[in-house]
Amino acid sequence: MTRRILIAALLFAILYMPACIKNKIWQSVPAQQTISSRSYDVDFEPLKKDTVYFNWFRLTVRNKTGRDMEIDWNQTRYIHNGKDAGLFVFEGVVPAAVKTATIPGALISAGETFTRDIVPFKLIAFTPLRDQNIDTERNNIVAGLIPEGENGISLVIRQNGKSARARMAVTIESKTAD
């Protein structure tokens, strides 16, 4: 019962929050963060999907090597104001996989580019099972407001049995519209 109340309150906040913030203008500084290494290039960009505020991130990874690499979603972390704030999720992730840290990695073939829209797990609500199409394993995600301050990613990429960590962030700001 308590869990249902918590989910209902979260959905209420996500759905009605835009009314409280519609008089604000949201921006990201910088608009996109990019890092480059000998093996990969990574772009990290906040997105406004059907809202006036930022509620998703777009992650793009370019594999510059001749070997496959993989993003480890279970080790990749959302960073808010310098602190670990949990995992990222995306369309198709099953809540049980998040709970058990068994989110499948994302393979990036040699020379290929991978792009995925992601959201911090702590800022989402999943569509209730009774409302999902049982013919698909997809989970619809309702993404909430990405808070002001430093928002970033600590991305873990595996290749040849070794791990590399790429960390980057943008600052989300808002100001009152005139």
Contacts in CASP RR format, 6 or more apart in sequence:
PFRMAT RR
TARGET T0000
AUTHOR 0000-0000-0000
METHOD contacts of the structure
MODEL  1
MTRRILIAALLFAILYMPACIKNKIWQSVPAQQTISSRSYDVDFEPLKKD
TVYFNWFRLTVRNKTGRDMEIDWNQTRYIHNGKDAGLFVFEGVVPAAVKT
ATIPGALISAGETFTRDIVPFKLIAFTPLRDQNIDTERNNIVAGLIPEGE
NGISLVIRQNGKSARARMAVTIESKTAD
7 125 0 8 1.000
7 128 0 8 1.000
10 125 0 8 1.000
11 125 0 8 1.000
11 142 0 8 1.000
14 125 0 8 1.000
14 142 0 8 1.000
14 143 0 8 1.000
14 144 0 8 1.000
14 145 0 8 1.000
15 142 0 8 1.000
17 144 0 8 1.000
17 145 0 8 1.000
18 51 0 8 1.000
18 52 0 8 1.000
18 53 0 8 1.000
21 52 0 8 1.000
21 53 0 8 1.000
21 145 0 8 1.000
21 174 0 8 1.000
22 52 0 8 1.000
23 176 0 8 1.000
23 177 0 8 1.000
24 52 0 8 1.000
24 53 0 8 1.000
24 174 0 8 1.000
24 175 0 8 1.000
24 176 0 8 1.000
24 177 0 8 1.000
25 52 0 8 1.000
25 174 0 8 1.000
25 175 0 8 1.000
25 176 0 8 1.000
25 177 0 8 1.000
26 48 0 8 1.000
26 52 0 8 1.000
26 53 0 8 1.000
26 54 0 8 1.000
26 172 0 8 1.000
26 173 0 8 1.000
26 174 0 8 1.000
27 172 0 8 1.000
27 173 0 8 1.000
27 174 0 8 1.000
27 175 0 8 1.000
28 45 0 8 1.000
28 46 0 8 1.000
28 54 0 8 1.000
28 170 0 8 1.000
28 171 0 8 1.000
28 172 0 8 1.000
28 173 0 8 1.000
29 170 0 8 1.000
29 171 0 8 1.000
29 173 0 8 1.000
30 170 0 8 1.000
31 45 0 8 1.000
31 170 0 8 1.000
32 43 0 8 1.000
32 44 0 8 1.000
32 45 0 8 1.000
32 170 0 8 1.000
33 43 0 8 1.000
33 44 0 8 1.000
33 45 0 8 1.000
33 152 0 8 1.000
33 168 0 8 1.000
33 169 0 8 1.000
33 170 0 8 1.000
34 41 0 8 1.000
34 42 0 8 1.000
34 43 0 8 1.000
34 44 0 8 1.000
34 168 0 8 1.000
35 41 0 8 1.000
35 42 0 8 1.000
35 166 0 8 1.000
35 168 0 8 1.000
36 42 0 8 1.000
37 164 0 8 1.000
37 166 0 8 1.000
38 64 0 8 1.000
39 63 0 8 1.000
39 64 0 8 1.000
39 65 0 8 1.000
39 69 0 8 1.000
39 157 0 8 1.000
39 159 0 8 1.000
39 164 0 8 1.000
40 61 0 8 1.000
40 62 0 8 1.000
40 63 0 8 1.000
40 64 0 8 1.000
40 65 0 8 1.000
40 69 0 8 1.000
40 157 0 8 1.000
40 164 0 8 1.000
40 166 0 8 1.000
41 60 0 8 1.000
41 61 0 8 1.000
41 62 0 8 1.000
41 64 0 8 1.000
42 59 0 8 1.000
42 60 0 8 1.000
42 61 0 8 1.000
42 62 0 8 1.000
42 155 0 8 1.000
42 166 0 8 1.000
42 168 0 8 1.000
43 58 0 8 1.000
43 59 0 8 1.000
43 60 0 8 1.000
44 57 0 8 1.000
44 58 0 8 1.000
44 59 0 8 1.000
44 152 0 8 1.000
44 153 0 8 1.000
44 168 0 8 1.000
44 169 0 8 1.000
44 170 0 8 1.000
45 57 0 8 1.000
45 58 0 8 1.000
45 60 0 8 1.000
45 170 0 8 1.000
46 54 0 8 1.000
46 56 0 8 1.000
46 57 0 8 1.000
46 146 0 8 1.000
46 151 0 8 1.000
46 170 0 8 1.000
46 172 0 8 1.000
47 54 0 8 1.000
47 55 0 8 1.000
47 56 0 8 1.000
47 57 0 8 1.000
47 58 0 8 1.000
47 117 0 8 1.000
48 54 0 8 1.000
48 55 0 8 1.000
49 55 0 8 1.000
49 56 0 8 1.000
49 117 0 8 1.000
49 143 0 8 1.000
51 145 0 8 1.000
53 145 0 8 1.000
53 146 0 8 1.000
53 174 0 8 1.000
54 145 0 8 1.000
54 146 0 8 1.000
54 151 0 8 1.000
54 172 0 8 1.000
55 119 0 8 1.000
55 123 0 8 1.000
55 143 0 8 1.000
55 144 0 8 1.000
55 145 0 8 1.000
55 146 0 8 1.000
56 117 0 8 1.000
56 118 0 8 1.000
56 119 0 8 1.000
56 143 0 8 1.000
56 146 0 8 1.000
57 88 0 8 1.000
57 117 0 8 1.000
57 118 0 8 1.000
57 119 0 8 1.000
57 146 0 8 1.000
57 151 0 8 1.000
57 152 0 8 1.000
57 153 0 8 1.000
58 115 0 8 1.000
58 116 0 8 1.000
58 117 0 8 1.000
58 118 0 8 1.000
59 115 0 8 1.000
59 116 0 8 1.000
59 117 0 8 1.000
59 118 0 8 1.000
59 153 0 8 1.000
59 155 0 8 1.000
60 113 0 8 1.000
60 114 0 8 1.000
60 115 0 8 1.000
61 69 0 8 1.000
61 71 0 8 1.000
61 108 0 8 1.000
61 113 0 8 1.000
61 114 0 8 1.000
61 115 0 8 1.000
61 155 0 8 1.000
61 157 0 8 1.000
62 111 0 8 1.000
62 112 0 8 1.000
62 113 0 8 1.000
62 114 0 8 1.000
63 69 0 8 1.000
63 108 0 8 1.000
63 109 0 8 1.000
63 110 0 8 1.000
63 111 0 8 1.000
63 112 0 8 1.000
63 113 0 8 1.000
63 114 0 8 1.000
64 111 0 8 1.000
65 110 0 8 1.000
65 111 0 8 1.000
65 159 0 8 1.000
66 110 0 8 1.000
66 111 0 8 1.000
67 110 0 8 1.000
67 159 0 8 1.000
67 160 0 8 1.000
68 107 0 8 1.000
68 108 0 8 1.000
68 109 0 8 1.000
68 110 0 8 1.000
68 159 0 8 1.000
69 107 0 8 1.000
69 108 0 8 1.000
69 157 0 8 1.000
69 158 0 8 1.000
69 159 0 8 1.000
70 105 0 8 1.000
70 106 0 8 1.000
70 107 0 8 1.000
70 108 0 8 1.000
70 157 0 8 1.000
70 158 0 8 1.000
70 159 0 8 1.000
71 105 0 8 1.000
71 106 0 8 1.000
71 108 0 8 1.000
71 114 0 8 1.000
71 155 0 8 1.000
71 156 0 8 1.000
71 157 0 8 1.000
71 158 0 8 1.000
72 105 0 8 1.000
72 156 0 8 1.000
72 157 0 8 1.000
72 158 0 8 1.000
72 163 0 8 1.000
73 87 0 8 1.000
73 88 0 8 1.000
73 103 0 8 1.000
73 104 0 8 1.000
73 105 0 8 1.000
73 106 0 8 1.000
74 87 0 8 1.000
74 101 0 8 1.000
74 102 0 8 1.000
74 103 0 8 1.000
74 105 0 8 1.000
75 156 0 8 1.000
75 163 0 8 1.000
76 87 0 8 1.000
76 88 0 8 1.000
76 153 0 8 1.000
76 154 0 8 1.000
76 155 0 8 1.000
76 156 0 8 1.000
77 84 0 8 1.000
77 85 0 8 1.000
77 86 0 8 1.000
77 87 0 8 1.000
77 88 0 8 1.000
77 153 0 8 1.000
77 154 0 8 1.000
78 84 0 8 1.000
78 85 0 8 1.000
78 86 0 8 1.000
78 87 0 8 1.000
78 88 0 8 1.000
78 120 0 8 1.000
78 121 0 8 1.000
78 122 0 8 1.000
78 151 0 8 1.000
78 152 0 8 1.000
78 153 0 8 1.000
79 85 0 8 1.000
79 150 0 8 1.000
79 151 0 8 1.000
79 152 0 8 1.000
79 153 0 8 1.000
79 154 0 8 1.000
79 167 0 8 1.000
79 169 0 8 1.000
80 120 0 8 1.000
80 147 0 8 1.000
80 149 0 8 1.000
80 150 0 8 1.000
80 151 0 8 1.000
80 152 0 8 1.000
81 149 0 8 1.000
81 150 0 8 1.000
82 150 0 8 1.000
82 169 0 8 1.000
84 154 0 8 1.000
85 120 0 8 1.000
85 122 0 8 1.000
86 120 0 8 1.000
86 121 0 8 1.000
86 122 0 8 1.000
87 98 0 8 1.000
87 103 0 8 1.000
87 120 0 8 1.000
87 121 0 8 1.000
88 118 0 8 1.000
88 119 0 8 1.000
88 120 0 8 1.000
88 121 0 8 1.000
88 153 0 8 1.000
89 98 0 8 1.000
89 103 0 8 1.000
89 118 0 8 1.000
89 119 0 8 1.000
89 120 0 8 1.000
89 121 0 8 1.000
89 124 0 8 1.000
89 141 0 8 1.000
90 116 0 8 1.000
90 117 0 8 1.000
90 118 0 8 1.000
90 119 0 8 1.000
90 141 0 8 1.000
91 117 0 8 1.000
91 138 0 8 1.000
91 139 0 8 1.000
91 140 0 8 1.000
91 141 0 8 1.000
92 137 0 8 1.000
92 138 0 8 1.000
92 139 0 8 1.000
93 103 0 8 1.000
93 139 0 8 1.000
93 141 0 8 1.000
94 137 0 8 1.000
94 139 0 8 1.000
95 126 0 8 1.000
95 139 0 8 1.000
96 102 0 8 1.000
97 103 0 8 1.000
97 104 0 8 1.000
98 121 0 8 1.000
106 114 0 8 1.000
106 116 0 8 1.000
108 114 0 8 1.000
119 141 0 8 1.000
119 143 0 8 1.000
119 144 0 8 1.000
120 146 0 8 1.000
123 143 0 8 1.000
123 144 0 8 1.000
123 145 0 8 1.000
123 146 0 8 1.000
124 141 0 8 1.000
124 142 0 8 1.000
124 143 0 8 1.000
124 144 0 8 1.000
125 141 0 8 1.000
125 142 0 8 1.000
125 144 0 8 1.000
126 139 0 8 1.000
126 140 0 8 1.000
126 141 0 8 1.000
126 142 0 8 1.000
127 139 0 8 1.000
127 140 0 8 1.000
127 141 0 8 1.000
127 142 0 8 1.000
132 138 0 8 1.000
132 139 0 8 1.000
132 140 0 8 1.000
146 172 0 8 1.000
147 172 0 8 1.000
148 172 0 8 1.000
148 173 0 8 1.000
148 174 0 8 1.000
149 171 0 8 1.000
149 172 0 8 1.000
149 173 0 8 1.000
150 169 0 8 1.000
150 170 0 8 1.000
150 171 0 8 1.000
151 169 0 8 1.000
151 170 0 8 1.000
151 171 0 8 1.000
151 172 0 8 1.000
152 167 0 8 1.000
152 168 0 8 1.000
152 169 0 8 1.000
152 170 0 8 1.000
153 166 0 8 1.000
153 167 0 8 1.000
153 168 0 8 1.000
153 169 0 8 1.000
154 165 0 8 1.000
154 166 0 8 1.000
154 167 0 8 1.000
155 165 0 8 1.000
155 166 0 8 1.000
155 167 0 8 1.000
155 168 0 8 1.000
156 163 0 8 1.000
156 164 0 8 1.000
156 165 0 8 1.000
157 163 0 8 1.000
157 164 0 8 1.000
157 165 0 8 1.000
157 166 0 8 1.000
158 164 0 8 1.000
END
